Protein backbone atom coordinates (compact mmCIF):
# COMPACT_ATOMS: atom_id res chain seq x y z
CA UNK A 1 0.00 0.00 0.00
CA UNK A 2 1.35 3.40 -0.91
CA UNK A 3 1.90 5.98 1.79
CA UNK A 4 -0.37 9.05 1.92
CA UNK A 5 0.89 12.08 0.06
CA UNK A 6 1.04 14.08 3.26
CA UNK A 7 1.42 12.79 6.81
CA UNK A 8 -1.47 13.98 9.02
CA UNK A 9 -0.30 16.64 11.44
CA UNK A 10 2.90 17.35 9.53
CA UNK A 11 3.75 20.88 8.46
CA UNK A 12 2.92 21.48 4.80
CA UNK A 13 5.78 21.94 2.38
CA UNK A 14 6.79 25.59 2.13
CA UNK A 15 5.35 27.41 -0.86
CA UNK A 16 7.76 28.17 -3.67
CA UNK A 17 8.75 31.86 -3.62
CA UNK A 18 7.15 33.91 -6.39
CA UNK A 19 10.50 35.47 -7.31
CA UNK A 20 14.12 35.81 -6.25
CA UNK A 21 14.95 39.04 -4.44
CA UNK A 22 18.65 39.75 -3.81
CA UNK A 23 19.07 41.07 -0.27
CA UNK A 24 20.81 44.30 -1.29
CA UNK A 25 17.91 45.20 -3.60
CA UNK A 26 15.11 44.91 -1.02
CA UNK A 27 13.20 48.18 -0.59
CA UNK A 28 10.63 49.56 1.83
CA UNK A 29 7.56 49.07 -0.35
CA UNK A 30 5.40 51.34 1.80
CA UNK A 31 7.73 54.29 1.28
CA UNK A 32 8.08 53.47 -2.42
CA UNK A 33 4.30 53.47 -2.87
CA UNK A 34 3.89 56.84 -1.18
CA UNK A 35 6.74 58.47 -3.12
CA UNK A 36 5.53 57.14 -6.46
CA UNK A 37 1.93 58.15 -5.76
CA UNK A 38 3.06 61.69 -4.98
CA UNK A 39 5.23 61.67 -8.11
CA UNK A 40 2.30 60.61 -10.33
CA UNK A 41 -0.03 63.24 -8.90
CA UNK A 42 2.67 65.88 -9.13
CA UNK A 43 3.50 65.14 -12.78
CA UNK A 44 -0.15 65.29 -13.78
CA UNK A 45 -0.71 68.48 -11.82
CA UNK A 46 2.34 70.22 -13.34
CA UNK A 47 1.18 69.36 -16.85
CA UNK A 48 -2.42 70.36 -16.13
CA UNK A 49 -3.94 66.90 -16.55
CA UNK A 50 -6.14 64.75 -14.32
CA UNK A 51 -6.12 61.47 -16.24
CA UNK A 52 -3.58 58.96 -17.51
CA UNK A 53 -3.28 56.32 -20.22
CA UNK A 54 -0.88 53.39 -20.49
CA UNK A 55 -0.24 50.32 -22.60
CA UNK A 56 -1.13 47.14 -20.73
CA UNK A 57 0.74 44.14 -22.12
CA UNK A 58 0.00 41.50 -19.51
CA UNK A 59 3.55 41.75 -18.17
CA UNK A 60 4.58 42.75 -14.69
CA UNK A 61 5.93 46.23 -15.47
CA UNK A 62 2.76 47.61 -17.05
CA UNK A 63 0.62 45.78 -14.49
CA UNK A 64 2.48 47.42 -11.60
CA UNK A 65 2.23 50.86 -13.18
CA UNK A 66 -1.51 50.38 -13.64
CA UNK A 67 -1.85 49.53 -9.94
CA UNK A 68 0.30 52.52 -8.95
CA UNK A 69 -1.63 54.98 -11.12
CA UNK A 70 -4.99 53.65 -9.92
CA UNK A 71 -3.84 54.03 -6.32
CA UNK A 72 -2.55 57.56 -6.91
CA UNK A 73 -5.45 59.12 -8.84
CA UNK A 74 -8.24 56.55 -8.88
CA UNK A 75 -9.01 53.78 -11.35
CA UNK A 76 -11.74 55.90 -12.95
CA UNK A 77 -9.07 58.26 -14.29
CA UNK A 78 -6.95 55.52 -15.86
CA UNK A 79 -7.28 54.09 -19.36
CA UNK A 80 -5.41 50.85 -20.12
CA UNK A 81 -4.94 50.00 -23.79
CA UNK A 82 -4.21 46.43 -24.86
CA UNK A 83 -2.44 46.31 -28.25
CA UNK A 84 -1.79 42.73 -29.40
CA UNK A 85 -0.26 41.65 -32.68
CA UNK A 86 -1.43 38.48 -34.42
CA UNK A 87 1.44 36.46 -32.92
CA UNK A 88 1.04 37.86 -29.40
CA UNK A 89 0.45 35.33 -26.65
CA UNK A 90 -3.25 34.86 -25.79
CA UNK A 91 -2.11 34.29 -22.20
CA UNK A 92 -0.69 37.81 -22.10
CA UNK A 93 -4.05 39.29 -23.03
CA UNK A 94 -5.68 37.14 -20.38
CA UNK A 95 -3.27 38.45 -17.74
CA UNK A 96 -3.94 42.03 -18.85
CA UNK A 97 -7.68 41.45 -18.58
CA UNK A 98 -7.20 40.12 -15.04
CA UNK A 99 -5.44 43.35 -14.06
CA UNK A 100 -8.23 45.48 -15.55
CA UNK A 101 -10.86 43.40 -13.78
CA UNK A 102 -9.07 43.78 -10.45
CA UNK A 103 -8.67 47.56 -10.79
CA UNK A 104 -11.98 48.41 -12.44
CA UNK A 105 -10.35 50.92 -14.81
CA UNK A 106 -11.35 51.73 -18.39
CA UNK A 107 -9.87 49.52 -21.09
CA UNK A 108 -9.63 49.46 -24.88
CA UNK A 109 -8.41 46.75 -27.24
CA UNK A 110 -6.55 47.97 -30.32
CA UNK A 111 -5.20 45.32 -32.68
CA UNK A 112 -1.97 46.55 -34.27
CA UNK A 113 -1.72 43.73 -36.83
CA UNK A 114 -3.06 45.82 -39.72
CA UNK A 115 -0.72 48.68 -38.82
CA UNK A 116 2.36 46.47 -38.76
CA UNK A 117 1.47 44.30 -41.75
CA UNK A 118 0.57 47.39 -43.74
CA UNK A 119 4.26 48.27 -43.66
CA UNK A 120 6.02 44.91 -43.63
CA UNK A 121 3.51 42.90 -45.64
CA UNK A 122 1.25 40.12 -44.45
CA UNK A 123 3.91 37.40 -44.37
CA UNK A 124 4.20 38.00 -40.63
CA UNK A 125 7.07 37.44 -38.25
CA UNK A 126 7.36 33.76 -39.02
CA UNK A 127 6.65 33.74 -42.74
CA UNK A 128 3.31 32.78 -44.27
CA UNK A 129 0.18 33.52 -42.30
CA UNK A 130 -3.18 32.07 -43.36
CA UNK A 131 -1.58 30.93 -46.59
CA UNK A 132 -0.58 34.43 -47.66
CA UNK A 133 2.94 34.63 -49.04
CA UNK A 134 4.59 37.61 -50.66
CA UNK A 135 1.89 40.27 -50.15
CA UNK A 136 4.08 43.36 -50.04
CA UNK A 137 3.48 46.21 -47.63
CA UNK A 138 4.29 49.92 -47.81
CA UNK A 139 7.89 49.22 -46.79
CA UNK A 140 8.57 47.30 -49.98
CA UNK A 141 10.80 44.28 -50.51
CA UNK A 142 13.32 45.39 -47.89
CA UNK A 143 10.60 45.41 -45.23
CA UNK A 144 9.35 41.99 -46.30
CA UNK A 145 12.79 40.58 -45.44
CA UNK A 146 12.98 42.31 -42.05
CA UNK A 147 14.21 40.37 -39.03
CA UNK A 148 12.00 39.57 -36.06
CA UNK A 149 13.87 42.18 -33.99
CA UNK A 150 13.25 44.90 -36.57
CA UNK A 151 9.57 44.00 -36.71
CA UNK A 152 9.42 43.96 -32.93
CA UNK A 153 10.82 47.48 -32.70
CA UNK A 154 8.25 48.65 -35.24
CA UNK A 155 5.48 47.06 -33.17
CA UNK A 156 6.68 48.93 -30.10
CA UNK A 157 6.53 52.22 -32.01
CA UNK A 158 3.07 51.47 -33.38
CA UNK A 159 1.88 50.81 -29.86
CA UNK A 160 3.26 54.13 -28.65
CA UNK A 161 1.71 55.95 -31.62
CA UNK A 162 -1.61 54.39 -30.63
CA UNK A 163 -1.21 55.46 -27.00
CA UNK A 164 -0.46 59.05 -27.91
CA UNK A 165 -3.49 59.13 -30.19
CA UNK A 166 -5.68 57.69 -27.44
CA UNK A 167 -4.25 60.23 -25.01
CA UNK A 168 -5.97 62.96 -27.06
CA UNK A 169 -9.46 61.47 -26.86
CA UNK A 170 -8.96 60.37 -23.24
CA UNK A 171 -7.36 63.71 -22.34
CA UNK A 172 -4.67 62.01 -20.28
CA UNK A 173 -0.89 61.81 -20.15
CA UNK A 174 0.91 58.71 -21.42
CA UNK A 175 2.56 56.90 -18.52
CA UNK A 176 5.79 54.96 -19.06
CA UNK A 177 6.22 51.36 -17.92
CA UNK A 178 9.95 50.73 -18.36
CA UNK A 179 12.11 49.70 -15.40
CA UNK A 180 15.64 50.74 -14.44
CA UNK A 181 17.27 47.50 -15.58
CA UNK A 182 15.90 47.85 -19.11
CA UNK A 183 16.86 51.52 -19.29
CA UNK A 184 20.45 50.93 -18.19
CA UNK A 185 21.23 48.10 -20.62
CA UNK A 186 19.23 49.62 -23.47
CA UNK A 187 16.62 46.86 -23.59
CA UNK A 188 14.04 49.32 -24.85
CA UNK A 189 12.86 50.77 -28.14
CA UNK A 190 13.60 54.43 -28.72
CA UNK A 191 10.32 56.26 -29.45
CA UNK A 192 8.58 52.98 -28.66
CA UNK A 193 8.15 51.66 -25.14
CA UNK A 194 10.65 54.25 -23.88
CA UNK A 195 8.44 57.15 -24.99
CA UNK A 196 6.18 58.63 -22.32
CA UNK A 197 5.26 61.80 -20.45
CA UNK A 198 6.63 60.42 -17.16
CA UNK A 199 7.74 57.09 -15.74
CA UNK A 200 6.81 55.95 -12.20
CA UNK A 201 9.04 52.83 -12.13
CA UNK A 202 12.08 54.07 -14.04
CA UNK A 203 14.23 53.93 -10.89
CA UNK A 204 13.20 50.40 -9.88
CA UNK A 205 15.27 47.40 -10.89
CA UNK A 206 13.29 44.42 -12.22
CA UNK A 207 13.72 42.58 -8.91
CA UNK A 208 12.29 45.60 -7.08
CA UNK A 209 9.39 45.75 -9.54
CA UNK A 210 8.54 42.21 -8.50
CA UNK A 211 8.78 43.05 -4.79
CA UNK A 212 6.54 46.10 -5.12
CA UNK A 213 4.10 44.18 -7.31
CA UNK A 214 3.71 41.52 -4.66
CA UNK A 215 3.13 44.17 -1.99
CA UNK A 216 0.42 45.85 -4.08
CA UNK A 217 -1.46 42.68 -4.92
CA UNK A 218 -0.64 42.32 -8.60
CA UNK A 219 -1.96 38.89 -9.71
CA UNK A 220 0.47 36.12 -8.79
CA UNK A 221 0.38 34.69 -12.31
CA UNK A 222 1.74 37.99 -13.64
CA UNK A 223 4.52 38.10 -11.04
CA UNK A 224 5.59 34.51 -11.64
CA UNK A 225 5.60 34.53 -15.46
CA UNK A 226 8.86 34.78 -17.38
CA UNK A 227 9.38 38.43 -18.39
CA UNK A 228 8.83 38.94 -22.10
CA UNK A 229 8.34 41.86 -24.48
CA UNK A 230 6.14 39.45 -26.48
CA UNK A 231 7.77 40.67 -29.68
CA UNK A 232 7.65 37.22 -31.29
CA UNK A 233 6.37 33.77 -30.27
CA UNK A 234 8.27 32.26 -27.33
CA UNK A 235 10.49 35.31 -26.78
CA UNK A 236 11.62 35.96 -23.21
CA UNK A 237 13.88 38.71 -21.90
CA UNK A 238 16.30 36.49 -20.01
CA UNK A 239 16.74 33.96 -22.82
CA UNK A 240 17.39 36.69 -25.33
CA UNK A 241 19.81 38.59 -23.08
CA UNK A 242 21.63 35.53 -21.78
CA UNK A 243 21.46 36.29 -18.05
CA UNK A 244 18.92 36.32 -15.24
CA UNK A 245 17.40 39.48 -13.83
CA UNK A 246 18.50 38.84 -10.22
CA UNK A 247 22.14 38.50 -11.33
CA UNK A 248 21.92 41.46 -13.71
CA UNK A 249 20.18 43.63 -11.12
CA UNK A 250 22.82 42.90 -8.49
CA UNK A 251 25.60 43.68 -10.95
CA UNK A 252 24.00 46.96 -12.00
CA UNK A 253 23.34 47.88 -8.38
CA UNK A 254 27.01 47.54 -7.43
CA UNK A 255 28.33 49.18 -10.59
CA UNK A 256 25.82 52.02 -10.92
CA UNK A 257 24.29 52.73 -7.51
CA UNK A 258 27.32 51.88 -5.39
CA UNK A 259 29.93 52.92 -8.00
CA UNK A 260 32.14 49.89 -7.47
CA UNK A 261 34.98 49.37 -9.95
CA UNK A 262 35.16 46.38 -12.27
CA UNK A 263 37.78 44.73 -10.04
CA UNK A 264 35.70 45.33 -6.92
CA UNK A 265 32.61 43.83 -8.53
CA UNK A 266 34.58 40.80 -9.74
CA UNK A 267 35.81 40.35 -6.16
CA UNK A 268 32.15 40.10 -5.13
CA UNK A 269 31.86 36.99 -7.28
CA UNK A 270 30.70 38.29 -10.67
CA UNK A 271 32.24 36.91 -13.84
CA UNK A 272 34.61 39.48 -15.35
CA UNK A 273 33.42 38.80 -18.89
CA UNK A 274 29.82 39.44 -17.80
CA UNK A 275 30.78 42.65 -16.00
CA UNK A 276 32.61 43.97 -19.04
CA UNK A 277 29.75 42.96 -21.34
CA UNK A 278 27.17 44.75 -19.19
CA UNK A 279 29.44 47.81 -18.99
CA UNK A 280 29.48 47.95 -22.79
CA UNK A 281 25.71 47.65 -22.91
CA UNK A 282 25.21 50.47 -20.40
CA UNK A 283 27.65 52.75 -22.22
CA UNK A 284 26.24 51.90 -25.63
CA UNK A 285 22.69 52.69 -24.55
CA UNK A 286 23.43 56.15 -23.18
CA UNK A 287 21.95 57.80 -26.28
CA UNK A 288 18.60 56.17 -25.47
CA UNK A 289 18.52 57.77 -22.03
CA UNK A 290 19.09 61.36 -23.18
CA UNK A 291 17.03 63.84 -25.14
CA UNK A 292 18.42 64.51 -28.64
CA UNK A 293 21.40 66.90 -28.42
CA UNK A 294 21.00 70.32 -30.05
CA UNK A 295 23.77 72.17 -31.87
CA UNK A 296 24.05 75.34 -29.78
CA UNK A 297 24.20 78.52 -31.90
CA UNK A 298 22.22 81.18 -30.05
CA UNK A 299 22.57 82.73 -26.57
CA UNK A 300 19.67 80.70 -25.08
CA UNK A 301 19.06 77.21 -26.42
CA UNK A 302 15.87 75.27 -25.67
CA UNK A 303 16.61 72.37 -23.36
CA UNK A 304 20.13 73.58 -22.57
CA UNK A 305 20.08 77.01 -20.94
CA UNK A 306 16.43 77.92 -21.57
CA UNK A 307 14.57 75.69 -19.12
CA UNK A 308 11.23 75.97 -17.38
CA UNK A 309 9.07 73.56 -15.39
CA UNK A 310 6.60 71.62 -17.51
CA UNK A 311 3.92 74.08 -16.56
CA UNK A 312 5.01 77.66 -15.93
CA UNK A 313 3.48 79.36 -12.88
CA UNK A 314 0.22 81.09 -13.76
CA UNK A 315 -0.33 79.17 -16.98
CA UNK A 316 -3.58 77.38 -17.67
CA UNK A 317 -4.94 74.81 -20.07
CA UNK A 318 -8.06 75.38 -22.13
C-alpha positions in Angstrom: 0.0 0.0 0.0 1.4 3.4 -0.9 1.9 6.0 1.8 -0.4 9.1 1.9 0.9 12.1 0.1 1.0 14.1 3.3 1.4 12.8 6.8 -1.5 14.0 9.0 -0.3 16.6 11.4 2.9 17.3 9.5 3.8 20.9 8.5 2.9 21.5 4.8 5.8 21.9 2.4 6.8 25.6 2.1 5.3 27.4 -0.9 7.8 28.2 -3.7 8.7 31.9 -3.6 7.2 33.9 -6.4 10.5 35.5 -7.3 14.1 35.8 -6.3 14.9 39.0 -4.4 18.7 39.8 -3.8 19.1 41.1 -0.3 20.8 44.3 -1.3 17.9 45.2 -3.6 15.1 44.9 -1.0 13.2 48.2 -0.6 10.6 49.6 1.8 7.6 49.1 -0.4 5.4 51.3 1.8 7.7 54.3 1.3 8.1 53.5 -2.4 4.3 53.5 -2.9 3.9 56.8 -1.2 6.7 58.5 -3.1 5.5 57.1 -6.5 1.9 58.1 -5.8 3.1 61.7 -5.0 5.2 61.7 -8.1 2.3 60.6 -10.3 0.0 63.2 -8.9 2.7 65.9 -9.1 3.5 65.1 -12.8 -0.1 65.3 -13.8 -0.7 68.5 -11.8 2.3 70.2 -13.3 1.2 69.4 -16.9 -2.4 70.4 -16.1 -3.9 66.9 -16.5 -6.1 64.7 -14.3 -6.1 61.5 -16.2 -3.6 59.0 -17.5 -3.3 56.3 -20.2 -0.9 53.4 -20.5 -0.2 50.3 -22.6 -1.1 47.1 -20.7 0.7 44.1 -22.1 0.0 41.5 -19.5 3.6 41.7 -18.2 4.6 42.7 -14.7 5.9 46.2 -15.5 2.8 47.6 -17.0 0.6 45.8 -14.5 2.5 47.4 -11.6 2.2 50.9 -13.2 -1.5 50.4 -13.6 -1.9 49.5 -9.9 0.3 52.5 -9.0 -1.6 55.0 -11.1 -5.0 53.6 -9.9 -3.8 54.0 -6.3 -2.6 57.6 -6.9 -5.5 59.1 -8.8 -8.2 56.6 -8.9 -9.0 53.8 -11.4 -11.7 55.9 -13.0 -9.1 58.3 -14.3 -6.9 55.5 -15.9 -7.3 54.1 -19.4 -5.4 50.9 -20.1 -4.9 50.0 -23.8 -4.2 46.4 -24.9 -2.4 46.3 -28.2 -1.8 42.7 -29.4 -0.3 41.6 -32.7 -1.4 38.5 -34.4 1.4 36.5 -32.9 1.0 37.9 -29.4 0.5 35.3 -26.7 -3.2 34.9 -25.8 -2.1 34.3 -22.2 -0.7 37.8 -22.1 -4.0 39.3 -23.0 -5.7 37.1 -20.4 -3.3 38.4 -17.7 -3.9 42.0 -18.8 -7.7 41.4 -18.6 -7.2 40.1 -15.0 -5.4 43.4 -14.1 -8.2 45.5 -15.5 -10.9 43.4 -13.8 -9.1 43.8 -10.4 -8.7 47.6 -10.8 -12.0 48.4 -12.4 -10.4 50.9 -14.8 -11.3 51.7 -18.4 -9.9 49.5 -21.1 -9.6 49.5 -24.9 -8.4 46.8 -27.2 -6.5 48.0 -30.3 -5.2 45.3 -32.7 -2.0 46.5 -34.3 -1.7 43.7 -36.8 -3.1 45.8 -39.7 -0.7 48.7 -38.8 2.4 46.5 -38.8 1.5 44.3 -41.8 0.6 47.4 -43.7 4.3 48.3 -43.7 6.0 44.9 -43.6 3.5 42.9 -45.6 1.2 40.1 -44.4 3.9 37.4 -44.4 4.2 38.0 -40.6 7.1 37.4 -38.3 7.4 33.8 -39.0 6.6 33.7 -42.7 3.3 32.8 -44.3 0.2 33.5 -42.3 -3.2 32.1 -43.4 -1.6 30.9 -46.6 -0.6 34.4 -47.7 2.9 34.6 -49.0 4.6 37.6 -50.7 1.9 40.3 -50.2 4.1 43.4 -50.0 3.5 46.2 -47.6 4.3 49.9 -47.8 7.9 49.2 -46.8 8.6 47.3 -50.0 10.8 44.3 -50.5 13.3 45.4 -47.9 10.6 45.4 -45.2 9.3 42.0 -46.3 12.8 40.6 -45.4 13.0 42.3 -42.0 14.2 40.4 -39.0 12.0 39.6 -36.1 13.9 42.2 -34.0 13.3 44.9 -36.6 9.6 44.0 -36.7 9.4 44.0 -32.9 10.8 47.5 -32.7 8.3 48.6 -35.2 5.5 47.1 -33.2 6.7 48.9 -30.1 6.5 52.2 -32.0 3.1 51.5 -33.4 1.9 50.8 -29.9 3.3 54.1 -28.6 1.7 56.0 -31.6 -1.6 54.4 -30.6 -1.2 55.5 -27.0 -0.5 59.1 -27.9 -3.5 59.1 -30.2 -5.7 57.7 -27.4 -4.2 60.2 -25.0 -6.0 63.0 -27.1 -9.5 61.5 -26.9 -9.0 60.4 -23.2 -7.4 63.7 -22.3 -4.7 62.0 -20.3 -0.9 61.8 -20.1 0.9 58.7 -21.4 2.6 56.9 -18.5 5.8 55.0 -19.1 6.2 51.4 -17.9 10.0 50.7 -18.4 12.1 49.7 -15.4 15.6 50.7 -14.4 17.3 47.5 -15.6 15.9 47.9 -19.1 16.9 51.5 -19.3 20.4 50.9 -18.2 21.2 48.1 -20.6 19.2 49.6 -23.5 16.6 46.9 -23.6 14.0 49.3 -24.9 12.9 50.8 -28.1 13.6 54.4 -28.7 10.3 56.3 -29.4 8.6 53.0 -28.7 8.1 51.7 -25.1 10.6 54.2 -23.9 8.4 57.1 -25.0 6.2 58.6 -22.3 5.3 61.8 -20.4 6.6 60.4 -17.2 7.7 57.1 -15.7 6.8 56.0 -12.2 9.0 52.8 -12.1 12.1 54.1 -14.0 14.2 53.9 -10.9 13.2 50.4 -9.9 15.3 47.4 -10.9 13.3 44.4 -12.2 13.7 42.6 -8.9 12.3 45.6 -7.1 9.4 45.8 -9.5 8.5 42.2 -8.5 8.8 43.1 -4.8 6.5 46.1 -5.1 4.1 44.2 -7.3 3.7 41.5 -4.7 3.1 44.2 -2.0 0.4 45.8 -4.1 -1.5 42.7 -4.9 -0.6 42.3 -8.6 -2.0 38.9 -9.7 0.5 36.1 -8.8 0.4 34.7 -12.3 1.7 38.0 -13.6 4.5 38.1 -11.0 5.6 34.5 -11.6 5.6 34.5 -15.5 8.9 34.8 -17.4 9.4 38.4 -18.4 8.8 38.9 -22.1 8.3 41.9 -24.5 6.1 39.4 -26.5 7.8 40.7 -29.7 7.7 37.2 -31.3 6.4 33.8 -30.3 8.3 32.3 -27.3 10.5 35.3 -26.8 11.6 36.0 -23.2 13.9 38.7 -21.9 16.3 36.5 -20.0 16.7 34.0 -22.8 17.4 36.7 -25.3 19.8 38.6 -23.1 21.6 35.5 -21.8 21.5 36.3 -18.0 18.9 36.3 -15.2 17.4 39.5 -13.8 18.5 38.8 -10.2 22.1 38.5 -11.3 21.9 41.5 -13.7 20.2 43.6 -11.1 22.8 42.9 -8.5 25.6 43.7 -10.9 24.0 47.0 -12.0 23.3 47.9 -8.4 27.0 47.5 -7.4 28.3 49.2 -10.6 25.8 52.0 -10.9 24.3 52.7 -7.5 27.3 51.9 -5.4 29.9 52.9 -8.0 32.1 49.9 -7.5 35.0 49.4 -9.9 35.2 46.4 -12.3 37.8 44.7 -10.0 35.7 45.3 -6.9 32.6 43.8 -8.5 34.6 40.8 -9.7 35.8 40.4 -6.2 32.1 40.1 -5.1 31.9 37.0 -7.3 30.7 38.3 -10.7 32.2 36.9 -13.8 34.6 39.5 -15.3 33.4 38.8 -18.9 29.8 39.4 -17.8 30.8 42.6 -16.0 32.6 44.0 -19.0 29.7 43.0 -21.3 27.2 44.7 -19.2 29.4 47.8 -19.0 29.5 48.0 -22.8 25.7 47.6 -22.9 25.2 50.5 -20.4 27.6 52.7 -22.2 26.2 51.9 -25.6 22.7 52.7 -24.5 23.4 56.2 -23.2 22.0 57.8 -26.3 18.6 56.2 -25.5 18.5 57.8 -22.0 19.1 61.4 -23.2 17.0 63.8 -25.1 18.4 64.5 -28.6 21.4 66.9 -28.4 21.0 70.3 -30.0 23.8 72.2 -31.9 24.0 75.3 -29.8 24.2 78.5 -31.9 22.2 81.2 -30.1 22.6 82.7 -26.6 19.7 80.7 -25.1 19.1 77.2 -26.4 15.9 75.3 -25.7 16.6 72.4 -23.4 20.1 73.6 -22.6 20.1 77.0 -20.9 16.4 77.9 -21.6 14.6 75.7 -19.1 11.2 76.0 -17.4 9.1 73.6 -15.4 6.6 71.6 -17.5 3.9 74.1 -16.6 5.0 77.7 -15.9 3.5 79.4 -12.9 0.2 81.1 -13.8 -0.3 79.2 -17.0 -3.6 77.4 -17.7 -4.9 74.8 -20.1 -8.1 75.4 -22.1 
